[in-house]
Amino acid sequence: MQVAKNNVYTVSRLNGEVRQILEGQLGKIWLNGEISNFSSPSSGHWYLTLKDHYSQIRCAMFKGRNQSVSFKPVNGQQVLVKGAISVYEPRGDYQLLIESMLPAGDGLLAQQFEALKMKLAAEGLFAADTKRPLPKNIQRIGVITSPTGAAIRDVLHVLARRDPSIEVIIYPTQVQGETADSNICQAINIANQRLEVDVLLLTRGGGSLEDLWCFNSEALAHTIYNSALPIVSAVGHEVDTTISDYVADVRAPTPSAGAELLSQDSDNKAQRLVTVLSRLQQSARHYQLKQERRLTVLDHRLQRLDPKRTLQQFEQRFDEMQLRLESALSSRLHLCSRRQQLLISRLEQQSPKHKLALEGNRLSYLASRLQDALQDKLSQSEQRIKYAAHQLEMVSPLATLSRGYSITTDASGTVITSAAQVHIGDTITTQLPHERLVSTITLIS
């Protein structure tokens, strides 16, 4: 069977193209699951597995991302994460690259809040050109809140202090609970039917995200948007932000600030500046939303070509190899330690100490025998030398000389045994036992 060369994939090429397909098709997603197999190597990256009752997926959260997480993940913890699907090419495993992580409860509400905010912004409910200006001469204010909460007391206190002439009509409603959003919508509709106030102040005190959740209702957002009366949203504290703040004509950071915004005093110019600043902030937020959507599209396109993803693959592979190396080294060290203990035990069993002691004793014995043998040998040699000296002394010419004999030699040292060997005038030497005589021949007879 003939196969075209351009149809034959390498494993690396296949994994690379699968990664591009997954990243290009799915983009960023939200995922809810339970953490398991969590690890944090020395590089600072996080590796974990998210699972439910039936499936699991490997995840990685790199150092630049996990530094913004306000808690340390632990195995068994339920979390909500946002990330992009990718493929770890060296293993061919698909994984989720996490960008943000929240505890499951707060995270789900935050996800729903962001999704609704994006939807309503796309529908134009936050558009700045739909915002109605507040009346310049406010005589009557309608306050939509709980009649027993701290917010109404703060509002009444501020209005009494700044402008006691302003009348206040309270539209009582629940501001917390499952039915609170429908009650607030009903109060707004009643105020629009009666048209007995110049402006509405929608307010309550601070609380958790769950406490303020009724102000993040889609139905409430449309009710505020369709209201014929201008609405000021003053929900929670300054750091709290709700959907009603985005849809309302003006947002005040606190109930007291909302009351100050709707009342005038000698510092009227400053209040107008607050209003203008609030509208400017609204416009900036809407522009920010638009730019965030555009940035999301561009970021999605950039991710497909971003070399950082390749570097992250290498970093993850390095971390994996580092963990494997540490495990291998630990196992190897353990094995070497066991072998060392075994060899030490065997070495102690076959220790040469006893053999060395035995050989030492043998060596001492042999040294003693050698010393005795040398002493005997020296004694024998000394006897032989004495005997040889005695024999030599017996045949020595000196012994002959001591008995009265002498030895005469000519000038060349030749022993003279005949008169024919010398001539008149020759010098001869006569050796006596203890002296030597030198003579000159004068007569030969």
NORGI-V991697 format. One record per residue. N is the residue number from 0. OMEGA is omega in radians with two decimals (none if undefined). Layout:
# NORGI-V991697
N/OMEGA ; N/OMEGA
This chain:
# NORGI-V991697
0/3.13 ; 1/3.12 ; 2/3.12 ; 3/-3.08 ; 4/-3.10 ; 5/3.09 ; 6/-3.13 ; 7/-3.13 ; 8/2.83 ; 9/3.12 ; 10/-3.13 ; 11/3.14 ; 12/3.13 ; 13/3.13 ; 14/3.12 ; 15/-3.13 ; 16/3.06 ; 17/3.11 ; 18/3.14 ; 19/3.13 ; 20/-3.13 ; 21/-3.12 ; 22/-3.10 ; 23/-3.06 ; 24/-3.03 ; 25/-3.10 ; 26/-3.11 ; 27/-3.12 ; 28/2.99 ; 29/-3.09 ; 30/3.14 ; 31/-3.13 ; 32/-3.14 ; 33/-3.11 ; 34/2.98 ; 35/3.12 ; 36/-3.12 ; 37/3.07 ; 38/-3.13 ; 39/-3.13 ; 40/-3.11 ; 41/3.12 ; 42/-3.11 ; 43/3.10 ; 44/3.09 ; 45/3.03 ; 46/-3.07 ; 47/3.06 ; 48/3.03 ; 49/-3.08 ; 50/2.92 ; 51/-3.05 ; 52/-2.97 ; 53/-3.02 ; 54/3.06 ; 55/3.12 ; 56/3.09 ; 57/-3.10 ; 58/3.05 ; 59/3.07 ; 60/-3.00 ; 61/-2.96 ; 62/-3.11 ; 63/-3.13 ; 64/-3.00 ; 65/3.10 ; 66/3.14 ; 67/3.13 ; 68/-3.03 ; 69/-3.13 ; 70/3.11 ; 71/-3.12 ; 72/3.08 ; 73/3.12 ; 74/3.14 ; 75/-3.10 ; 76/3.05 ; 77/-3.12 ; 78/3.02 ; 79/-3.07 ; 80/3.05 ; 81/-3.10 ; 82/-3.09 ; 83/3.09 ; 84/3.12 ; 85/3.12 ; 86/3.02 ; 87/-2.93 ; 88/-3.12 ; 89/3.12 ; 90/-3.07 ; 91/-3.14 ; 92/3.02 ; 93/-3.01 ; 94/3.11 ; 95/3.06 ; 96/-3.01 ; 97/3.07 ; 98/3.12 ; 99/-3.08 ; 100/3.12 ; 101/2.97 ; 102/-2.96 ; 103/-3.08 ; 104/3.13 ; 105/-3.10 ; 106/-3.13 ; 107/3.10 ; 108/3.12 ; 109/3.11 ; 110/3.12 ; 111/3.12 ; 112/-3.12 ; 113/-3.14 ; 114/3.13 ; 115/3.13 ; 116/3.12 ; 117/-3.12 ; 118/-3.11 ; 119/3.09 ; 120/3.10 ; 121/3.11 ; 122/3.07 ; 123/-3.12 ; 124/-3.13 ; 125/-3.03 ; 126/-3.08 ; 127/-3.09 ; 128/3.08 ; 129/-3.12 ; 130/3.14 ; 131/3.11 ; 132/3.09 ; 133/3.10 ; 134/-3.12 ; 135/-3.10 ; 136/-3.07 ; 137/3.12 ; 138/-3.05 ; 139/-3.10 ; 140/3.01 ; 141/-3.11 ; 142/3.12 ; 143/-3.09 ; 144/3.06 ; 145/-3.10 ; 146/-3.11 ; 147/-3.08 ; 148/3.13 ; 149/-3.08 ; 150/-3.11 ; 151/3.10 ; 152/3.12 ; 153/-3.13 ; 154/-3.13 ; 155/3.13 ; 156/-3.13 ; 157/-3.13 ; 158/3.12 ; 159/-3.12 ; 160/-3.02 ; 161/-3.10 ; 162/-3.10 ; 163/-3.10 ; 164/-3.11 ; 165/3.09 ; 166/-3.12 ; 167/3.04 ; 168/-3.10 ; 169/3.02 ; 170/-3.01 ; 171/-3.14 ; 172/2.99 ; 173/3.10 ; 174/3.12 ; 175/3.12 ; 176/-3.03 ; 177/-3.10 ; 178/-3.05 ; 179/-3.09 ; 180/3.12 ; 181/3.09 ; 182/3.12 ; 183/3.10 ; 184/3.14 ; 185/3.13 ; 186/3.11 ; 187/3.14 ; 188/3.11 ; 189/3.12 ; 190/3.12 ; 191/3.09 ; 192/-3.09 ; 193/-3.12 ; 194/-3.10 ; 195/3.13 ; 196/3.12 ; 197/-3.06 ; 198/3.10 ; 199/3.06 ; 200/3.10 ; 201/-2.98 ; 202/2.94 ; 203/3.14 ; 204/-3.08 ; 205/3.14 ; 206/3.11 ; 207/3.12 ; 208/3.11 ; 209/-3.14 ; 210/-3.09 ; 211/-2.98 ; 212/-3.13 ; 213/3.13 ; 214/3.08 ; 215/-3.12 ; 216/3.09 ; 217/3.11 ; 218/3.11 ; 219/3.13 ; 220/3.13 ; 221/3.11 ; 222/3.09 ; 223/-3.11 ; 224/-3.09 ; 225/-3.11 ; 226/3.07 ; 227/3.13 ; 228/3.04 ; 229/-3.10 ; 230/3.01 ; 231/3.12 ; 232/3.12 ; 233/-3.01 ; 234/3.03 ; 235/3.10 ; 236/-3.07 ; 237/-3.10 ; 238/-3.13 ; 239/3.10 ; 240/-3.13 ; 241/3.10 ; 242/3.13 ; 243/3.09 ; 244/-3.12 ; 245/-3.07 ; 246/-3.07 ; 247/3.14 ; 248/3.11 ; 249/3.07 ; 250/3.05 ; 251/-3.04 ; 252/-3.12 ; 253/3.07 ; 254/3.14 ; 255/3.11 ; 256/3.09 ; 257/3.10 ; 258/3.09 ; 259/3.14 ; 260/-3.08 ; 261/3.11 ; 262/-3.09 ; 263/3.00 ; 264/-3.11 ; 265/-3.12 ; 266/-3.07 ; 267/-3.12 ; 268/3.12 ; 269/3.11 ; 270/3.09 ; 271/3.10 ; 272/3.08 ; 273/3.13 ; 274/3.13 ; 275/3.12 ; 276/3.11 ; 277/3.11 ; 278/3.10 ; 279/3.10 ; 280/3.09 ; 281/3.14 ; 282/3.13 ; 283/3.13 ; 284/3.12 ; 285/3.10 ; 286/3.11 ; 287/3.09 ; 288/3.14 ; 289/-3.14 ; 290/3.10 ; 291/3.10 ; 292/3.12 ; 293/3.13 ; 294/3.12 ; 295/3.11 ; 296/-3.13 ; 297/3.13 ; 298/3.09 ; 299/3.11 ; 300/-3.11 ; 301/-3.10 ; 302/-3.12 ; 303/-3.11 ; 304/-3.03 ; 305/3.09 ; 306/3.14 ; 307/-3.14 ; 308/3.09 ; 309/3.11 ; 310/3.11 ; 311/3.08 ; 312/3.13 ; 313/3.12 ; 314/3.13 ; 315/3.12 ; 316/3.10 ; 317/3.13 ; 318/-3.14 ; 319/3.13 ; 320/3.11 ; 321/3.11 ; 322/3.12 ; 323/3.13 ; 324/3.12 ; 325/3.12 ; 326/-3.14 ; 327/3.12 ; 328/3.12 ; 329/3.13 ; 330/-3.13 ; 331/3.12 ; 332/3.11 ; 333/3.13 ; 334/3.14 ; 335/3.12 ; 336/3.12 ; 337/3.12 ; 338/3.13 ; 339/3.11 ; 340/3.13 ; 341/-3.13 ; 342/3.10 ; 343/3.13 ; 344/3.12 ; 345/-3.14 ; 346/3.10 ; 347/3.12 ; 348/-3.12 ; 349/-3.09 ; 350/-3.13 ; 351/-3.08 ; 352/-3.11 ; 353/3.14 ; 354/3.11 ; 355/3.11 ; 356/3.12 ; 357/3.12 ; 358/3.09 ; 359/3.09 ; 360/3.11 ; 361/3.14 ; 362/3.10 ; 363/3.12 ; 364/3.13 ; 365/3.12 ; 366/3.12 ; 367/3.10 ; 368/3.13 ; 369/3.13 ; 370/3.12 ; 371/-3.14 ; 372/3.13 ; 373/-3.13 ; 374/3.10 ; 375/-3.13 ; 376/-3.14 ; 377/3.12 ; 378/3.12 ; 379/-3.14 ; 380/3.13 ; 381/3.11 ; 382/3.13 ; 383/3.14 ; 384/3.12 ; 385/3.13 ; 386/3.14 ; 387/3.13 ; 388/3.11 ; 389/3.12 ; 390/-3.13 ; 391/-3.13 ; 392/-3.14 ; 393/-3.13 ; 394/-3.10 ; 395/3.08 ; 396/-3.12 ; 397/3.09 ; 398/3.10 ; 399/3.14 ; 400/-3.13 ; 401/3.12 ; 402/3.05 ; 403/3.10 ; 404/3.07 ; 405/-3.12 ; 406/-3.13 ; 407/-3.14 ; 408/3.08 ; 409/-3.08 ; 410/-3.14 ; 411/3.12 ; 412/3.14 ; 413/3.13 ; 414/-3.14 ; 415/3.10 ; 416/-3.11 ; 417/3.13 ; 418/-3.13 ; 419/-3.09 ; 420/-3.09 ; 421/3.12 ; 422/3.14 ; 423/-3.13 ; 424/3.12 ; 425/3.10 ; 426/-3.14 ; 427/-3.13 ; 428/-3.14 ; 429/-3.14 ; 430/3.06 ; 431/-3.11 ; 432/-3.06 ; 433/-3.11 ; 434/3.12 ; 435/3.12 ; 436/3.09 ; 437/-3.06 ; 438/3.07 ; 439/-3.12 ; 440/3.10 ; 441/-3.09 ; 442/3.06 ; 443/-3.13 ; 444/none
